[in-house]
Amino acid sequence: MSEGHTPDDSPIAGLLDTETITDGIESDDGTEEITAQKVLEFLETAWTNEMSAPEILMHQSEMVELMMGQIAHMEENMKDLNKNDFRYVAHQMELERIRYIMVSYLRCRLRKIEHFTKHILNEESAREPDEKRLSQEETKFAKEYYENMETYFQQVALQYMPNMQRSEADQRIVRPNLMSHVFIKAKVSVPSVVVGVDDEEVDMAANSQHIIPYQLIADLIHKDQVKLI
């Protein structure tokens, strides 16, 4: 949601389930009950983070699937509304907004996979199963995309360059610039954050905003202590 926008202010609030839609979301304290409104807010944050982060972040496929099911439920609820009613138009516009967020989020991840394919696959292979950032579908796509690109590159270029060894493939790996600056907003108070190469530290107050190299706060993104804006 945008700043100062409460759930009840949303045109979709009347269509979103206020009851728990799942009790199977894992949290640090175990399972956590979650409502459709919370799923939407979570996806909005995941979307803005993914759009602004130079690297690919942890996938949220479970939340996407939950919201897709909720969209189908909301569309069913809308069948009882008069199409000439302004509420129907408002609800329809909000549904389109939610679809846009989901599609934009998934497309952003695909762009990163296509651009940093080998780098992402290398990083994924070194991660523990519960730390992998790609969904199973994204991993399958990344591997097939990389194999197809390598085959094509071999056919149109490498076979005509006998002096180029296979070991030089690492030189073609494209990596994200983790030191690029990003805008962040602290969700909670975060003490002693290193903000410079000289180990300068600052205390981030809750709701404070900063511009800082991404690599210095990447772990805070994963801990959900700050968000990108």
C-alpha positions in Angstrom: 0.0 0.0 0.0 1.1 3.6 -0.5 2.1 5.7 2.4 -0.8 6.6 4.7 -3.1 4.2 2.9 -4.8 1.9 5.3 -6.4 -1.4 4.3 -9.9 -0.1 4.9 -9.3 2.8 2.5 -8.7 0.4 -0.4 -11.5 -0.1 -2.9 -10.8 -3.8 -2.7 -11.1 -4.0 1.0 -14.7 -5.1 0.7 -13.8 -8.0 -1.5 -10.7 -9.2 0.2 -11.3 -11.9 2.8 -10.9 -10.7 6.3 -10.7 -14.2 7.6 -7.6 -16.3 7.5 -6.9 -17.8 4.1 -4.1 -20.0 5.2 -2.3 -21.1 8.4 0.6 -22.7 6.7 3.0 -19.7 6.2 6.2 -20.3 8.0 7.7 -17.6 10.2 10.6 -17.4 12.6 8.2 -18.4 15.4 6.6 -21.3 13.5 3.4 -21.1 11.5 1.6 -17.8 11.1 -2.0 -17.1 10.1 -2.4 -14.7 7.3 -5.2 -12.8 5.6 -5.6 -11.9 2.0 -5.0 -8.2 2.8 -1.7 -9.2 4.5 -0.7 -11.3 1.4 -1.4 -8.3 -0.8 0.7 -6.0 1.4 3.5 -8.6 1.5 3.5 -8.8 -2.3 3.6 -5.1 -2.7 6.7 -4.9 -0.6 8.3 -7.9 -2.4 7.5 -6.2 -5.7 9.1 -2.8 -4.8 12.1 -4.6 -3.3 12.6 -6.7 -6.4 12.3 -3.8 -8.8 14.9 -1.8 -6.9 17.4 -4.5 -5.9 20.3 -5.1 -8.3 20.4 -8.8 -7.4 17.6 -11.4 -7.4 15.9 -11.7 -4.1 14.2 -14.7 -2.4 11.2 -15.9 -4.4 7.7 -15.5 -3.0 5.9 -18.0 -5.2 3.8 -19.2 -2.3 2.4 -15.8 -1.8 1.8 -15.3 -5.5 -0.2 -18.6 -5.6 -2.2 -17.5 -2.6 -3.1 -14.2 -4.2 -3.9 -15.8 -7.6 -6.4 -18.0 -5.7 -7.8 -14.9 -3.9 -8.2 -13.0 -7.2 -10.3 -15.9 -8.5 -12.4 -15.6 -5.3 -12.8 -11.9 -5.7 -13.9 -12.2 -9.3 -16.6 -14.7 -8.2 -17.8 -12.2 -5.6 -18.0 -9.4 -8.2 -20.5 -11.4 -10.2 -23.2 -10.3 -7.7 -22.4 -6.6 -8.4 -24.3 -4.5 -10.9 -21.8 -3.6 -13.7 -23.3 -0.1 -13.8 -22.5 0.3 -10.1 -19.5 2.5 -9.4 -18.3 0.0 -6.8 -17.9 -2.6 -9.6 -15.7 -0.2 -11.6 -13.6 0.6 -8.5 -13.2 -3.1 -7.7 -12.4 -4.0 -11.3 -9.7 -1.3 -11.3 -8.2 -2.6 -8.1 -8.1 -6.1 -9.4 -6.2 -4.9 -12.5 -3.8 -3.1 -10.2 -3.1 -6.4 -8.3 -2.6 -8.3 -11.5 -0.2 -5.6 -12.7 1.8 -5.9 -9.5 2.0 -9.7 -9.8 3.0 -9.7 -13.5 5.5 -6.9 -13.0 7.1 -8.8 -10.1 7.5 -12.0 -12.1 8.7 -10.2 -15.2 11.3 -8.4 -13.2 12.6 -11.7 -11.8 12.8 -13.2 -15.3 14.7 -10.2 -16.6 17.3 -10.7 -13.9 17.5 -14.4 -14.5 18.0 -13.8 -18.2 20.7 -11.1 -17.6 22.6 -12.8 -14.8 21.9 -16.4 -15.7 25.2 -18.1 -15.0 26.0 -15.9 -12.0 22.6 -16.8 -10.4 23.0 -20.5 -11.1 26.5 -20.5 -9.5 25.1 -18.7 -6.5 22.2 -21.1 -6.2 24.4 -24.2 -6.4 26.3 -22.9 -3.3 23.2 -22.2 -1.2 21.5 -24.6 1.2 18.1 -25.9 0.1 16.2 -23.5 2.4 18.2 -20.5 1.3 17.7 -20.9 -2.5 16.2 -17.8 -4.0 14.7 -19.3 -7.2 11.5 -21.3 -7.3 11.6 -24.7 -8.9 10.1 -23.3 -12.0 12.6 -20.4 -12.2 15.5 -22.8 -11.6 14.3 -25.0 -14.5 13.9 -22.0 -16.7 17.4 -20.6 -15.8 19.1 -23.9 -16.6 17.3 -24.3 -19.9 17.9 -20.7 -20.9 21.6 -21.0 -20.1 22.0 -24.3 -22.0 20.3 -22.8 -25.0 22.4 -19.6 -25.0 25.6 -21.6 -24.7 24.6 -23.9 -27.6 23.7 -20.9 -29.7 26.9 -19.1 -28.8 28.9 -22.2 -29.7 27.3 -22.6 -33.0 27.5 -19.0 -34.2 30.8 -17.9 -32.6 33.0 -20.2 -30.6 33.4 -22.8 -33.3 35.0 -20.2 -35.4 37.4 -19.1 -32.6 39.8 -22.0 -32.1 42.0 -19.9 -29.7 39.1 -19.3 -27.3 39.1 -22.0 -24.6 36.1 -23.3 -22.8 37.6 -22.1 -19.5 37.2 -18.6 -20.7 33.4 -19.0 -20.2 33.7 -17.4 -16.7 34.9 -14.2 -18.3 31.5 -13.9 -20.0 29.6 -14.1 -16.7 27.5 -10.9 -16.1 27.3 -10.0 -12.4 25.0 -7.4 -10.7 26.6 -4.3 -9.3 25.9 -4.8 -5.6 27.6 -1.4 -4.8 25.0 0.5 -6.7 23.1 3.0 -4.5 19.5 2.4 -3.5 16.9 4.3 -1.5 15.7 2.5 1.6 13.2 3.0 4.4 13.8 1.4 7.8 10.8 -0.7 9.0 12.2 -0.9 12.5 15.0 0.7 14.4 18.3 -0.8 13.3 21.4 0.2 15.3 25.1 0.3 14.1 24.6 0.0 10.4 27.9 0.2 8.4 27.3 2.9 5.8 30.8 3.4 4.3 34.0 1.7 3.3 35.7 3.2 6.3 33.3 1.3 8.6 31.3 4.4 9.5 28.2 3.4 11.4 24.8 5.0 11.9 21.7 4.1 13.8 18.7 3.9 11.6 15.5 5.0 13.3 12.2 3.4 12.3 10.6 5.0 9.2 13.8 6.9 8.4 15.0 7.0 4.8 18.5 6.7 3.4 20.4 6.4 0.2 23.2 3.8 0.5 25.1 1.2 -1.5 23.0 -1.9 -1.7 25.6 -4.4 -0.5 25.9 -2.6 2.8 22.2 -3.3 3.6 21.4 -6.4 1.6 21.2 -8.5 4.8 18.7 -6.0 6.3 16.5 -6.6 3.2 16.6 -10.3 3.8 15.8 -9.8 7.5 12.9 -7.6 6.6 14.3 -4.8 8.7 14.4 -2.3 5.8 12.6 -2.0 2.5 13.6 -0.5 -0.8 11.7 2.5 -2.1 
